[in-house]
């Protein structure tokens, strides 16, 4: 009897070793679940010149996410004042040092899905080439920057609401090549786009011709180039990014308003022990329609220091000029302290910020000052 039991146990053990594991047998199942819960308490005070002070305090959820990841997909949900659901499908085929990967992103997959980023990418150890629609490239960083005040109540009366620090080409579609050689990384992107809906990249009609009314949106071809180079020299990293766009109508009979868009960005950071110092400058040259060209620019910097035990402290600044004739300028300062909240999985961030905004001709009532404070708890899993 004992011999029979021993034989049965040996057979079961052998079968268990030969059977595929759960992960192997469910290769396209859920491999990982990640996300975060967030809650924040905020305070802001905005004092427009010649106007009453507006003070707002609130406790609210922050950015709450959950991501179900499999071998070939990510199902991502985010809530930040509005729900966003995305299904990201991806796969990679590898042969030696070469690989080809495909990616497609579907927004609102259960209620009238729309396609987002989609591209095919080929790569080896030093070179990659991708074609399709994918996120644009920039190097801006504001350090910890937890509470950044704005001299505004809405989105239309603030310099920062219109001229952010990132050099984005909205809805970028085209070709991008990347080369990495030691401490040097080079990226060259070529947009190859057509836009027909309202947006920052479409041309509008200057005259009433070709069955168009003045101001009508015209089908627009957008071409250009966006090179980027990053140098890593020990603890120093420098990134330079330039872009220039050219606009033309799809229909040669259309008579468009003039449009130009170009810009550059220079960002650098230095790692010195537990401290990281960042400094950058971004400038654009924009013209749309019959108005004057504008040249908004931003200078920004940040310092972050790791104190140990998961604690960090940082400060950042931004100086903006909207580049218009009346010359509206704004300056922001912010400071942040981060620490584990009883356990390492939860982080408490405390931030304060100030801002001032000035203009030579305050016809729109944009001049004034503001202050802000925020305490934010983030539980990541």
Secondary structure by P-SEA (a helix, b strand, c coil): caaaaaaaaaaaaaaaaacccccccccccccccccbbbbbcbbbbbbcccbbbbbbbbccccccccccccccccbbbbbccbbbbbbbbbbbbbccccbbbbbbbbccccccccccccccccccccbbbbbcbbbbbbbcccccccbbbbccccccccccccccccccccccbbbbbbbbcccbbbbbbbbbcccccccccbbbbcccccccccccccbbbbbbbbbbbbbbcccbbbbbbbbbbbbbbccccccccccccccbbbbbbbbcccbbbbbbbbbbbbbcccccbbbbbbbbcbbbbbcccccccccbbbbbbcccccbbbbbbbbbbbbbbcccccbbbbbbcccbbbbbccccccccccccccbbbbbbcc
